[in-house]
Amino acid sequence: MGDKGLSGMDMRVQVGKEIKAGDRTIWPVMRITILKTCEDKIMAIQVTPLAMLIIEPERQYAVSFDGDPMSIEAIMEMAEPLRDVLEEARASHRITVDFNLR
């Protein structure tokens, strides 16, 4: 039998699937930790919720699960894929004004 010790730990931040609640969209952000054996088999997986990006028609904001305030910039640093989500949400709520009315 080989050594069953740990070979390493892989940790990454992932963005979960969007959750729709009326006109509100919630994007969960979580840390995924994977422990592997020396045989490169997965020994354990831990999912830790970190924060949420909440997009409403009139505003966007971030909520941290540890109780500390969180800025939009902080959640973007944690989860870069949310940058495109936020830009798309902001673009969809812009008002286009046509100055060539006749």
N, CA and C atoms as a LAMMPS dump frame, in Angstrom:
ITEM: TIMESTEP
0
ITEM: NUMBER OF ATOMS
306
ITEM: BOX BOUNDS ff ff ff
-5.0000000000000000e+02 5.0000000000000000e+02
-5.0000000000000000e+02 5.0000000000000000e+02
-5.0000000000000000e+02 5.0000000000000000e+02
ITEM: ATOMS id mol type element x y z
1 1 1 N 0.825 -1.18 0
2 1 2 C 0 0 0
3 1 3 C 0.871 1.246 0
4 2 1 N 0.475 2.225 -0.803
5 2 2 C 1.249 3.453 -0.879
6 2 3 C 0.902 4.421 0.235
7 3 1 N 1.641 5.507 0.231
8 3 2 C 1.423 6.562 1.215
9 3 3 C 0.122 7.278 0.886
10 4 1 N -0.76 7.398 1.851
11 4 2 C -2.068 8.031 1.644
12 4 3 C -2.08 9.48 2.133
13 5 1 N -0.9 10.079 2.347
14 5 2 C -0.832 11.454 2.826
15 5 3 C -1.334 12.44 1.788
16 6 1 N -1.334 13.681 2.17
17 6 2 C -1.793 14.731 1.268
18 6 3 C -0.69 15.16 0.322
19 7 1 N -1.039 15.353 -0.932
20 7 2 C -0.067 15.85 -1.904
21 7 3 C -0.203 17.352 -2.091
22 8 1 N -1.338 17.859 -1.768
23 8 2 C -1.505 19.291 -1.946
24 8 3 C -2.937 19.747 -1.79
25 9 1 N -3.069 21.05 -1.859
26 9 2 C -4.38 21.669 -1.719
27 9 3 C -4.54 22.655 -2.867
28 10 1 N -5.67 22.584 -3.523
29 10 2 C -6 23.492 -4.616
30 10 3 C -7.132 24.383 -4.126
31 11 1 N -6.922 25.701 -4.182
32 11 2 C -7.942 26.628 -3.714
33 11 3 C -8.214 27.646 -4.817
34 12 1 N -9.493 27.873 -5.101
35 12 2 C -9.86 28.862 -6.121
36 12 3 C -11.189 29.513 -5.761
37 13 1 N -11.407 30.669 -6.322
38 13 2 C -12.672 31.383 -6.128
39 13 3 C -13.505 31.163 -7.381
40 14 1 N -14.76 30.757 -7.196
41 14 2 C -15.669 30.459 -8.295
42 14 3 C -16.93 31.314 -8.175
43 15 1 N -17.53 31.609 -9.315
44 15 2 C -18.816 32.291 -9.365
45 15 3 C -19.873 31.239 -9.625
46 16 1 N -20.903 31.211 -8.785
47 16 2 C -21.983 30.248 -8.946
48 16 3 C -22.969 30.682 -10.013
49 17 1 N -23.956 29.848 -10.236
50 17 2 C -25.006 30.131 -11.218
51 17 3 C -25.895 31.263 -10.707
52 18 1 N -26.31 32.12 -11.61
53 18 2 C -27.162 33.24 -11.228
54 18 3 C -28.484 32.743 -10.657
55 19 1 N -28.998 33.514 -9.708
56 19 2 C -30.282 33.218 -9.076
57 19 3 C -31.197 34.398 -9.363
58 20 1 N -32.344 34.139 -9.972
59 20 2 C -33.32 35.195 -10.28
60 20 3 C -34.355 35.255 -9.172
61 21 1 N -34.617 36.46 -8.675
62 21 2 C -35.649 36.689 -7.66
63 21 3 C -36.404 37.949 -8.082
64 22 1 N -37.48 37.777 -8.84
65 22 2 C -38.197 38.934 -9.378
66 22 3 C -37.306 39.657 -10.368
67 23 1 N -37.113 40.969 -10.167
68 23 2 C -36.235 41.741 -11.048
69 23 3 C -34.82 41.842 -10.481
70 24 1 N -34.521 41.044 -9.498
71 24 2 C -33.199 41.018 -8.85
72 24 3 C -32.453 39.757 -9.31
73 25 1 N -31.16 39.924 -9.591
74 25 2 C -30.3 38.788 -9.926
75 25 3 C -29.19 38.717 -8.895
76 26 1 N -28.958 37.519 -8.387
77 26 2 C -27.941 37.308 -7.354
78 26 3 C -26.89 36.358 -7.909
79 27 1 N -25.625 36.755 -7.794
80 27 2 C -24.499 35.928 -8.228
81 27 3 C -23.689 35.551 -6.987
82 28 1 N -23.714 34.283 -6.573
83 28 2 C -22.921 33.866 -5.415
84 28 3 C -21.441 33.692 -5.777
85 29 1 N -20.58 34.033 -4.836
86 29 2 C -19.14 33.853 -4.997
87 29 3 C -18.678 32.953 -3.86
88 30 1 N -17.936 31.9 -4.199
89 30 2 C -17.502 30.96 -3.166
90 30 3 C -16.059 30.528 -3.395
91 31 1 N -15.428 30.115 -2.293
92 31 2 C -14.079 29.567 -2.371
93 31 3 C -14.204 28.044 -2.37
94 32 1 N -13.557 27.402 -3.328
95 32 2 C -13.547 25.949 -3.436
96 32 3 C -12.145 25.479 -3.024
97 33 1 N -12.08 24.599 -2.017
98 33 2 C -10.811 24.038 -1.563
99 33 3 C -10.85 22.534 -1.805
100 34 1 N -9.839 22.023 -2.494
101 34 2 C -9.763 20.601 -2.817
102 34 3 C -8.488 20.03 -2.212
103 35 1 N -8.631 19 -1.398
104 35 2 C -7.482 18.292 -0.821
105 35 3 C -7.266 17.015 -1.62
106 36 1 N -6.009 16.775 -2.031
107 36 2 C -5.692 15.587 -2.821
108 36 3 C -4.682 14.709 -2.087
109 37 1 N -4.781 13.396 -2.318
110 37 2 C -3.822 12.455 -1.743
111 37 3 C -2.559 12.443 -2.6
112 38 1 N -1.53 11.76 -2.107
113 38 2 C -0.295 11.62 -2.883
114 38 3 C -0.532 10.878 -4.194
115 39 1 N -1.605 10.11 -4.24
116 39 2 C -1.968 9.392 -5.464
117 39 3 C -2.816 10.262 -6.391
118 40 1 N -2.917 11.537 -6.066
119 40 2 C -3.662 12.534 -6.845
120 40 3 C -5.163 12.246 -6.9
121 41 1 N -5.671 11.601 -5.877
122 41 2 C -7.111 11.369 -5.76
123 41 3 C -7.686 12.429 -4.823
124 42 1 N -8.911 12.819 -5.099
125 42 2 C -9.557 13.829 -4.261
126 42 3 C -9.956 13.193 -2.938
127 43 1 N -9.491 13.819 -1.877
128 43 2 C -9.782 13.332 -0.536
129 43 3 C -10.95 14.106 0.081
130 44 1 N -11.018 15.411 -0.195
131 44 2 C -12.088 16.232 0.367
132 44 3 C -12.268 17.488 -0.467
133 45 1 N -13.489 17.995 -0.47
134 45 2 C -13.812 19.263 -1.12
135 45 3 C -14.595 20.096 -0.122
136 46 1 N -14.194 21.349 0.015
137 46 2 C -14.91 22.263 0.9
138 46 3 C -15.348 23.479 0.087
139 47 1 N -16.618 23.828 0.205
140 47 2 C -17.165 25.002 -0.467
141 47 3 C -17.514 26.02 0.615
142 48 1 N -16.908 27.209 0.516
143 48 2 C -17.127 28.261 1.501
144 48 3 C -17.741 29.475 0.814
145 49 1 N -18.982 29.839 1.154
146 49 2 C -19.566 31.046 0.552
147 49 3 C -18.82 32.285 1.03
148 50 1 N -18.511 33.182 0.108
149 50 2 C -17.767 34.398 0.436
150 50 3 C -18.614 35.66 0.344
151 51 1 N -19.357 35.786 -0.762
152 51 2 C -20.081 37.031 -1
153 51 3 C -21.132 36.819 -2.086
154 52 1 N -21.918 37.873 -2.311
155 52 2 C -22.905 37.878 -3.388
156 52 3 C -22.834 39.218 -4.102
157 53 1 N -22.963 39.17 -5.416
158 53 2 C -23.177 40.372 -6.212
159 53 3 C -24.666 40.408 -6.484
160 54 1 N -25.31 41.507 -6.128
161 54 2 C -26.755 41.644 -6.312
162 54 3 C -26.998 42.765 -7.315
163 55 1 N -27.748 42.431 -8.359
164 55 2 C -28.053 43.396 -9.415
165 55 3 C -29.552 43.628 -9.43
166 56 1 N -29.93 44.881 -9.23
167 56 2 C -31.322 45.315 -9.286
168 56 3 C -31.441 46.337 -10.405
169 57 1 N -32.653 46.641 -10.863
170 57 2 C -32.793 47.602 -11.959
171 57 3 C -32.14 48.961 -11.682
172 58 1 N -32.184 49.428 -10.472
173 58 2 C -31.669 50.761 -10.162
174 58 3 C -30.289 50.782 -9.524
175 59 1 N -29.787 49.617 -9.071
176 59 2 C -28.48 49.629 -8.412
177 59 3 C -27.855 48.237 -8.375
178 60 1 N -26.548 48.219 -8.164
179 60 2 C -25.791 46.989 -8.009
180 60 3 C -24.958 47.133 -6.734
181 61 1 N -24.861 46.034 -5.969
182 61 2 C -24.072 46.097 -4.741
183 61 3 C -23.582 44.706 -4.369
184 62 1 N -22.604 44.672 -3.467
185 62 2 C -22.024 43.415 -3.007
186 62 3 C -22.329 43.236 -1.529
187 63 1 N -22.512 41.983 -1.129
188 63 2 C -22.763 41.642 0.269
189 63 3 C -21.763 40.553 0.656
190 64 1 N -21.034 40.771 1.749
191 64 2 C -20.069 39.803 2.25
192 64 3 C -20.736 38.918 3.294
193 65 1 N -20.392 37.644 3.322
194 65 2 C -20.967 36.734 4.31
195 65 3 C -20.285 36.821 5.671
196 66 1 N -19.14 37.517 5.754
197 66 2 C -18.478 37.622 7.051
198 66 3 C -18.948 38.836 7.851
199 67 1 N -19.905 39.565 7.306
200 67 2 C -20.48 40.698 8.031
201 67 3 C -19.798 42.017 7.763
202 68 1 N -18.636 41.995 7.121
203 68 2 C -17.922 43.23 6.816
204 68 3 C -18.496 43.862 5.553
205 69 1 N -18.485 45.19 5.467
206 69 2 C -18.942 45.853 4.243
207 69 3 C -18.065 45.426 3.059
208 70 1 N -18.647 45.381 1.865
209 70 2 C -17.893 44.998 0.676
210 70 3 C -18.269 45.919 -0.472
211 71 1 N -17.276 46.393 -1.168
212 71 2 C -17.514 47.256 -2.322
213 71 3 C -17.612 46.412 -3.595
214 72 1 N -18.162 47.011 -4.618
215 72 2 C -18.223 46.349 -5.921
216 72 3 C -16.802 46.036 -6.403
217 73 1 N -15.869 46.956 -6.177
218 73 2 C -14.485 46.745 -6.603
219 73 3 C -13.878 45.528 -5.912
220 74 1 N -14.184 45.334 -4.627
221 74 2 C -13.636 44.196 -3.879
222 74 3 C -14.152 42.874 -4.429
223 75 1 N -15.43 42.815 -4.768
224 75 2 C -15.964 41.559 -5.306
225 75 3 C -15.422 41.302 -6.707
226 76 1 N -15.123 42.359 -7.472
227 76 2 C -14.527 42.193 -8.795
228 76 3 C -13.112 41.63 -8.68
229 77 1 N -12.373 42.045 -7.655
230 77 2 C -11.032 41.502 -7.445
231 77 3 C -11.093 40.025 -7.08
232 78 1 N -12.1 39.64 -6.305
233 78 2 C -12.247 38.242 -5.895
234 78 3 C -12.657 37.357 -7.06
235 79 1 N -13.568 37.859 -7.874
236 79 2 C -14.168 37.041 -8.937
237 79 3 C -14.236 37.845 -10.232
238 80 1 N -13.181 37.812 -10.993
239 80 2 C -13.068 38.575 -12.241
240 80 3 C -14.215 38.322 -13.231
241 81 1 N -14.77 37.096 -13.345
242 81 2 C -15.874 36.887 -14.305
243 81 3 C -17.096 37.766 -14.032
244 82 1 N -17.234 38.272 -12.82
245 82 2 C -18.383 39.125 -12.508
246 82 3 C -18.285 40.498 -13.18
247 83 1 N -17.089 40.872 -13.62
248 83 2 C -16.922 42.174 -14.285
249 83 3 C -17.807 42.244 -15.533
250 84 1 N -17.805 41.194 -16.35
251 84 2 C -18.639 41.168 -17.562
252 84 3 C -20.123 41.166 -17.207
253 85 1 N -20.487 40.429 -16.159
254 85 2 C -21.884 40.375 -15.704
255 85 3 C -22.351 41.769 -15.302
256 86 1 N -21.527 42.474 -14.547
257 86 2 C -21.893 43.806 -14.068
258 86 3 C -21.973 44.809 -15.218
259 87 1 N -21.032 44.749 -16.143
260 87 2 C -21.063 45.657 -17.29
261 87 3 C -22.31 45.428 -18.138
262 88 1 N -22.672 44.174 -18.326
263 88 2 C -23.88 43.85 -19.098
264 88 3 C -25.126 44.379 -18.391
265 89 1 N -25.171 44.215 -17.067
266 89 2 C -26.32 44.703 -16.302
267 89 3 C -26.41 46.226 -16.369
268 90 1 N -25.289 46.875 -16.254
269 90 2 C -25.29 48.348 -16.323
270 90 3 C -25.706 48.835 -17.706
271 91 1 N -25.261 48.165 -18.745
272 91 2 C -25.615 48.566 -20.11
273 91 3 C -27.104 48.372 -20.378
274 92 1 N -27.697 47.33 -19.816
275 92 2 C -29.111 47.066 -20.077
276 92 3 C -30.032 48.063 -19.386
277 93 1 N -29.518 48.798 -18.42
278 93 2 C -30.35 49.762 -17.699
279 93 3 C -30.07 51.212 -18.096
280 94 1 N -29.258 51.397 -19.131
281 94 2 C -28.994 52.756 -19.609
282 94 3 C -30.169 53.24 -20.44
283 95 1 N -30.427 54.525 -20.358
284 95 2 C -31.516 55.125 -21.129
285 95 3 C -30.905 55.805 -22.352
286 96 1 N -31.403 55.472 -23.519
287 96 2 C -30.932 56.084 -24.746
288 96 3 C -31.852 57.256 -25.075
289 97 1 N -31.257 58.401 -25.316
290 97 2 C -32.029 59.598 -25.642
291 97 3 C -31.758 59.944 -27.096
292 98 1 N -32.823 60.045 -27.869
293 98 2 C -32.691 60.412 -29.284
294 98 3 C -32.924 61.913 -29.405
295 99 1 N -31.864 62.65 -29.778
296 99 2 C -31.952 64.106 -29.891
297 99 3 C -32.441 64.535 -31.269
298 100 1 N -32.689 63.595 -32.154
299 100 2 C -33.136 63.927 -33.512
300 100 3 C -34.643 63.742 -33.641
301 101 1 N -35.388 64.145 -32.647
302 101 2 C -36.835 64.018 -32.678
303 101 3 C -37.417 65.046 -33.631
304 102 1 N -38.429 64.638 -34.374
305 102 2 C -39.062 65.567 -35.319
306 102 3 C -40.518 65.664 -35.05
